[in-house]
Amino acid sequence: MTEIDTEKKTLNSPIVSRRLKGLMAENDMTVSDLSNKMDLPHSVLAMKISGQIEWLFLEAICVVKHLGFSEFKEVFPEIYDYILKT
């Protein structure tokens, strides 16, 4: 379970975007494809997906739109659930 350190306001464990990985596979989309659409370096996007770097809200919304969804929680349920619990 992901916990937050209230002193530092940081996550103690990463939130991996598993649903996003699945959606990308279903749509035959690579990290390179998505990084090109978002104008982000491939390595940065890969680190965000794996939870090594936190997503900026606007970046996450951009991913949602690129995949054709309208709800944040449809693409990032792990982050959505985490936010509801804190």
Beta strands, then each sheet from edge to edge (+ up, - down):
strand 1: 4-5
strand 2: 10-11
sheet 1: 1+ 2-
end
